Amino acid sequence: MNLFKSRTRPTLGSVIGRGHLIVALVAVAMASVSLTLLGVLALRVYADHNLHLIARSINYTVEAAVVFDDKAAATEALALIASTEEVADAQVMDEQGELLARWQRPETGLLSDLEMQIARVILEKPISMPIVHQGQEIGSILLVGHGGSLMSFLLSGLVGIVLCTAISAWVALYLARRQLRGITGPLRSLATVAHAARSERAFDQRVPPADIAELDNLGNDFNALLDELESWQTHLQSENETLAHQASHDSLTGLPNRAFFEGRLMRALRNAGKLDERVAVLFLDSDRFKEINDNFGHAAGDAVLVAVATRVRAQLREEDLVARLGGDEFAILLTPLHKAEDAERIADKIIASMEIPIQLPGSTQVLTSLSIGIAVYPDHGVTPGELLDAADAAMYQAKRLSRGAQQTAGAELPVVHVQTRS
């Protein structure tokens, strides 16, 4: 399988949400870093200025101790000031550069080392200030700054960055979801309707309106396209139904044709074999159709065929089937058939229905009759061809005996039923 094809594509929601989150995080990071750098620079200037002020204060305090070379007084004065300020190391030198007094901030482990490292990297270099007495330099002071305040500032900035990042991420996700409701909602509806139209041919569904103008216009255009497709599908279905009906029905009488009849007969025989039922096939033929057609024309013949089809259908049950096989030949399928006498009784009703004259175009009326042959499954055949042939042979036997008669196939003696016309 192709790895590129099997890879899951990201959704629009995830793309937009990730984009919002990245933009928010980058913006917060840039702002935080910028503010931190500005703060560090400001703190550096402040710390340098503060060291100079501390150096001046120590200068004034230890001046007398340096003049009298009093180490104890110098150490006490130096510790008094340096211990309360941001000083890591303070030294007082005499005129010869010898160490007179020194104060160092007590070590507190890893945190103290970290503060000193920050102080060395960020703060200015240690400052040196001369001690002047009556216009003459009598010593000097060396101060090294301490990074405690800077460390606190950096930690506070880091905490602020983390909090701002978390808040920004939440706000970005919230805004992304809010925006997605206006973008992906209509697109999801559009995709759902399009999928239903493609896979299920459901052209009756429509895309709901959207708040965004472009998406609403897209939905309206897609709905208009669905309207056209639905109209075209209805038109095609209507044409297909018409063509299917024309292919399986006689255009003159509207009855099913031979192919339709044989298909139904085959299914009826299959069901009858499973349910152990009987089925009857009646073969009908007009006795005077050719004479009427020759004397009165094809229009009259067509009128006779339509009238015969209407009268025959009126004598049957709803589940029975009558078809025009061609010319003036008709066939009837009776299923289920309880007994052979039922088929003969229906044949008698059909023959009797022909006693009423048929109105031709104009004022002419004609009389016609039907000869009927009956074949019963499984007595006279087990296939459609066998039953139709048996019923056809019985019909010709009835026609030879008398017009307007019926005959059952396989009868030892001809049994002819003739309806007396009034």
PEFEN-V999258 format. One record per residue. N is the residue number from 0. RES is the residue in one small letter. OMEGA is omega in radians with two decimals (999 if undefined). Layout:
n:N res:RES omega:OMEGA
n:N res:RES omega:OMEGA
//
This chain:
n:0 res:m omega:3.13
n:1 res:n omega:-3.10
n:2 res:l omega:-3.13
n:3 res:f omega:-3.13
n:4 res:k omega:-3.10
n:5 res:s omega:-3.12
n:6 res:r omega:-3.12
n:7 res:t omega:3.12
n:8 res:r omega:3.11
n:9 res:p omega:3.09
n:10 res:t omega:3.11
n:11 res:l omega:3.13
n:12 res:g omega:3.13
n:13 res:s omega:3.14
n:14 res:v omega:-3.14
n:15 res:i omega:3.12
n:16 res:g omega:3.11
n:17 res:r omega:3.11
n:18 res:g omega:3.09
n:19 res:h omega:-3.09
n:20 res:l omega:-3.13
n:21 res:i omega:3.14
n:22 res:v omega:-3.13
n:23 res:a omega:-3.12
n:24 res:l omega:3.11
n:25 res:v omega:-3.14
n:26 res:a omega:3.13
n:27 res:v omega:-3.14
n:28 res:a omega:3.13
n:29 res:m omega:-3.14
n:30 res:a omega:-3.11
n:31 res:s omega:3.13
n:32 res:v omega:3.14
n:33 res:s omega:3.14
n:34 res:l omega:3.13
n:35 res:t omega:3.12
n:36 res:l omega:3.10
n:37 res:l omega:3.12
n:38 res:g omega:3.12
n:39 res:v omega:3.11
n:40 res:l omega:3.12
n:41 res:a omega:3.14
n:42 res:l omega:3.12
n:43 res:r omega:3.11
n:44 res:v omega:-3.14
n:45 res:y omega:-3.11
n:46 res:a omega:3.12
n:47 res:d omega:3.11
n:48 res:h omega:-3.12
n:49 res:n omega:3.11
n:50 res:l omega:3.09
n:51 res:h omega:3.11
n:52 res:l omega:3.12
n:53 res:i omega:3.14
n:54 res:a omega:3.12
n:55 res:r omega:3.14
n:56 res:s omega:3.11
n:57 res:i omega:3.14
n:58 res:n omega:-3.13
n:59 res:y omega:-3.02
n:60 res:t omega:-3.03
n:61 res:v omega:-3.08
n:62 res:e omega:-3.11
n:63 res:a omega:-3.14
n:64 res:a omega:3.12
n:65 res:v omega:-3.13
n:66 res:v omega:-3.09
n:67 res:f omega:3.11
n:68 res:d omega:-3.12
n:69 res:d omega:-3.09
n:70 res:k omega:-3.11
n:71 res:a omega:3.13
n:72 res:a omega:3.13
n:73 res:a omega:3.14
n:74 res:t omega:-3.13
n:75 res:e omega:-3.14
n:76 res:a omega:3.14
n:77 res:l omega:-3.12
n:78 res:a omega:-3.13
n:79 res:l omega:-3.11
n:80 res:i omega:-3.02
n:81 res:a omega:-3.09
n:82 res:s omega:-3.12
n:83 res:t omega:-3.09
n:84 res:e omega:3.13
n:85 res:e omega:-3.10
n:86 res:v omega:3.09
n:87 res:a omega:-3.11
n:88 res:d omega:3.13
n:89 res:a omega:-3.12
n:90 res:q omega:3.08
n:91 res:v omega:-3.13
n:92 res:m omega:3.05
n:93 res:d omega:-3.06
n:94 res:e omega:3.14
n:95 res:q omega:-3.14
n:96 res:g omega:3.10
n:97 res:e omega:-3.11
n:98 res:l omega:3.13
n:99 res:l omega:3.14
n:100 res:a omega:-3.14
n:101 res:r omega:3.04
n:102 res:w omega:3.10
n:103 res:q omega:3.11
n:104 res:r omega:-3.10
n:105 res:p omega:3.12
n:106 res:e omega:3.13
n:107 res:t omega:3.07
n:108 res:g omega:-3.04
n:109 res:l omega:-3.12
n:110 res:l omega:3.13
n:111 res:s omega:3.09
n:112 res:d omega:3.14
n:113 res:l omega:3.12
n:114 res:e omega:3.13
n:115 res:m omega:3.11
n:116 res:q omega:3.10
n:117 res:i omega:-3.14
n:118 res:a omega:-3.13
n:119 res:r omega:-3.08
n:120 res:v omega:-2.95
n:121 res:i omega:-3.04
n:122 res:l omega:3.09
n:123 res:e omega:3.10
n:124 res:k omega:3.10
n:125 res:p omega:-3.11
n:126 res:i omega:3.11
n:127 res:s omega:-3.11
n:128 res:m omega:3.14
n:129 res:p omega:3.05
n:130 res:i omega:-3.03
n:131 res:v omega:3.08
n:132 res:h omega:-3.13
n:133 res:q omega:3.07
n:134 res:g omega:-3.11
n:135 res:q omega:-3.12
n:136 res:e omega:-3.11
n:137 res:i omega:-3.12
n:138 res:g omega:3.13
n:139 res:s omega:3.13
n:140 res:i omega:3.09
n:141 res:l omega:-3.11
n:142 res:l omega:3.02
n:143 res:v omega:-3.12
n:144 res:g omega:-3.14
n:145 res:h omega:-3.06
n:146 res:g omega:-3.12
n:147 res:g omega:-3.13
n:148 res:s omega:3.12
n:149 res:l omega:3.10
n:150 res:m omega:3.11
n:151 res:s omega:3.12
n:152 res:f omega:-3.13
n:153 res:l omega:3.10
n:154 res:l omega:3.10
n:155 res:s omega:3.11
n:156 res:g omega:3.12
n:157 res:l omega:3.09
n:158 res:v omega:3.11
n:159 res:g omega:3.12
n:160 res:i omega:-3.14
n:161 res:v omega:3.14
n:162 res:l omega:3.14
n:163 res:c omega:3.11
n:164 res:t omega:3.13
n:165 res:a omega:3.13
n:166 res:i omega:3.14
n:167 res:s omega:3.10
n:168 res:a omega:3.13
n:169 res:w omega:3.12
n:170 res:v omega:3.13
n:171 res:a omega:3.11
n:172 res:l omega:3.12
n:173 res:y omega:3.13
n:174 res:l omega:3.12
n:175 res:a omega:3.13
n:176 res:r omega:3.11
n:177 res:r omega:3.11
n:178 res:q omega:-3.12
n:179 res:l omega:3.12
n:180 res:r omega:3.12
n:181 res:g omega:-3.10
n:182 res:i omega:-3.05
n:183 res:t omega:3.11
n:184 res:g omega:3.08
n:185 res:p omega:3.13
n:186 res:l omega:3.10
n:187 res:r omega:3.08
n:188 res:s omega:3.11
n:189 res:l omega:3.14
n:190 res:a omega:3.13
n:191 res:t omega:3.14
n:192 res:v omega:3.14
n:193 res:a omega:3.12
n:194 res:h omega:3.12
n:195 res:a omega:3.13
n:196 res:a omega:-3.10
n:197 res:r omega:-3.01
n:198 res:s omega:-3.06
n:199 res:e omega:-3.08
n:200 res:r omega:3.14
n:201 res:a omega:-3.10
n:202 res:f omega:-3.12
n:203 res:d omega:3.12
n:204 res:q omega:-3.11
n:205 res:r omega:3.11
n:206 res:v omega:3.13
n:207 res:p omega:3.12
n:208 res:p omega:3.13
n:209 res:a omega:3.14
n:210 res:d omega:-3.14
n:211 res:i omega:-3.00
n:212 res:a omega:-3.10
n:213 res:e omega:3.13
n:214 res:l omega:3.10
n:215 res:d omega:3.09
n:216 res:n omega:3.10
n:217 res:l omega:3.11
n:218 res:g omega:3.12
n:219 res:n omega:3.11
n:220 res:d omega:3.12
n:221 res:f omega:3.08
n:222 res:n omega:3.09
n:223 res:a omega:3.09
n:224 res:l omega:3.10
n:225 res:l omega:3.08
n:226 res:d omega:3.13
n:227 res:e omega:3.13
n:228 res:l omega:3.13
n:229 res:e omega:3.10
n:230 res:s omega:3.14
n:231 res:w omega:3.10
n:232 res:q omega:3.10
n:233 res:t omega:3.12
n:234 res:h omega:3.14
n:235 res:l omega:3.11
n:236 res:q omega:3.11
n:237 res:s omega:3.12
n:238 res:e omega:3.12
n:239 res:n omega:3.09
n:240 res:e omega:3.12
n:241 res:t omega:3.13
n:242 res:l omega:3.12
n:243 res:a omega:3.11
n:244 res:h omega:3.13
n:245 res:q omega:-3.14
n:246 res:a omega:-3.06
n:247 res:s omega:-3.10
n:248 res:h omega:3.10
n:249 res:d omega:-3.06
n:250 res:s omega:-3.09
n:251 res:l omega:-3.04
n:252 res:t omega:-3.07
n:253 res:g omega:3.12
n:254 res:l omega:3.02
n:255 res:p omega:3.13
n:256 res:n omega:-3.06
n:257 res:r omega:-3.11
n:258 res:a omega:3.12
n:259 res:f omega:-3.12
n:260 res:f omega:-3.11
n:261 res:e omega:3.08
n:262 res:g omega:3.10
n:263 res:r omega:3.14
n:264 res:l omega:3.12
n:265 res:m omega:3.11
n:266 res:r omega:3.13
n:267 res:a omega:3.12
n:268 res:l omega:3.12
n:269 res:r omega:3.12
n:270 res:n omega:3.14
n:271 res:a omega:3.10
n:272 res:g omega:3.12
n:273 res:k omega:-3.05
n:274 res:l omega:-3.13
n:275 res:d omega:3.11
n:276 res:e omega:3.11
n:277 res:r omega:-3.13
n:278 res:v omega:3.14
n:279 res:a omega:3.05
n:280 res:v omega:3.11
n:281 res:l omega:3.10
n:282 res:f omega:-3.04
n:283 res:l omega:3.10
n:284 res:d omega:3.13
n:285 res:s omega:-3.08
n:286 res:d omega:-3.02
n:287 res:r omega:-3.03
n:288 res:f omega:-3.11
n:289 res:k omega:3.12
n:290 res:e omega:3.13
n:291 res:i omega:-3.11
n:292 res:n omega:-3.13
n:293 res:d omega:-3.06
n:294 res:n omega:-3.02
n:295 res:f omega:3.09
n:296 res:g omega:-3.08
n:297 res:h omega:3.11
n:298 res:a omega:3.10
n:299 res:a omega:3.11
n:300 res:g omega:3.10
n:301 res:d omega:3.12
n:302 res:a omega:3.11
n:303 res:v omega:3.14
n:304 res:l omega:3.13
n:305 res:v omega:-3.14
n:306 res:a omega:3.11
n:307 res:v omega:3.14
n:308 res:a omega:-3.12
n:309 res:t omega:-3.09
n:310 res:r omega:3.13
n:311 res:v omega:-3.12
n:312 res:r omega:-3.11
n:313 res:a omega:-3.09
n:314 res:q omega:-3.03
n:315 res:l omega:3.04
n:316 res:r omega:-3.11
n:317 res:e omega:-3.09
n:318 res:e omega:3.11
n:319 res:d omega:-3.06
n:320 res:l omega:3.02
n:321 res:v omega:-3.10
n:322 res:a omega:3.02
n:323 res:r omega:-3.10
n:324 res:l omega:-3.11
n:325 res:g omega:-3.13
n:326 res:g omega:3.12
n:327 res:d omega:3.13
n:328 res:e omega:3.12
n:329 res:f omega:3.08
n:330 res:a omega:-3.12
n:331 res:i omega:3.06
n:332 res:l omega:3.11
n:333 res:l omega:-3.14
n:334 res:t omega:-0.08
n:335 res:p omega:3.13
n:336 res:l omega:-3.10
n:337 res:h omega:3.10
n:338 res:k omega:-3.07
n:339 res:a omega:-3.12
n:340 res:e omega:3.11
n:341 res:d omega:3.10
n:342 res:a omega:3.12
n:343 res:e omega:3.13
n:344 res:r omega:3.12
n:345 res:i omega:3.10
n:346 res:a omega:3.09
n:347 res:d omega:3.12
n:348 res:k omega:3.13
n:349 res:i omega:3.14
n:350 res:i omega:-3.13
n:351 res:a omega:-3.12
n:352 res:s omega:-3.13
n:353 res:m omega:-3.11
n:354 res:e omega:3.13
n:355 res:i omega:-3.12
n:356 res:p omega:3.13
n:357 res:i omega:3.14
n:358 res:q omega:3.09
n:359 res:l omega:3.06
n:360 res:p omega:-3.03
n:361 res:g omega:-3.11
n:362 res:s omega:-3.08
n:363 res:t omega:3.06
n:364 res:q omega:3.11
n:365 res:v omega:3.03
n:366 res:l omega:3.06
n:367 res:t omega:3.13
n:368 res:s omega:-3.13
n:369 res:l omega:2.98
n:370 res:s omega:-2.99
n:371 res:i omega:3.01
n:372 res:g omega:-3.05
n:373 res:i omega:3.02
n:374 res:a omega:-3.04
n:375 res:v omega:3.03
n:376 res:y omega:0.07
n:377 res:p omega:-3.03
n:378 res:d omega:-3.00
n:379 res:h omega:3.12
n:380 res:g omega:-3.12
n:381 res:v omega:3.10
n:382 res:t omega:3.10
n:383 res:p omega:-3.13
n:384 res:g omega:-3.13
n:385 res:e omega:-3.13
n:386 res:l omega:3.13
n:387 res:l omega:3.11
n:388 res:d omega:3.12
n:389 res:a omega:3.13
n:390 res:a omega:3.10
n:391 res:d omega:3.12
n:392 res:a omega:3.11
n:393 res:a omega:3.11
n:394 res:m omega:3.11
n:395 res:y omega:3.07
n:396 res:q omega:3.10
n:397 res:a omega:-3.12
n:398 res:k omega:3.12
n:399 res:r omega:-3.13
n:400 res:l omega:-3.10
n:401 res:s omega:3.04
n:402 res:r omega:3.13
n:403 res:g omega:-3.11
n:404 res:a omega:3.09
n:405 res:q omega:-3.14
n:406 res:q omega:3.08
n:407 res:t omega:-3.11
n:408 res:a omega:3.03
n:409 res:g omega:3.12
n:410 res:a omega:-3.13
n:411 res:e omega:3.10
n:412 res:l omega:3.13
n:413 res:p omega:3.05
n:414 res:v omega:-3.04
n:415 res:v omega:3.07
n:416 res:h omega:-3.13
n:417 res:v omega:3.12
n:418 res:q omega:3.10
n:419 res:t omega:-3.14
n:420 res:r omega:3.09
n:421 res:s omega:999
//
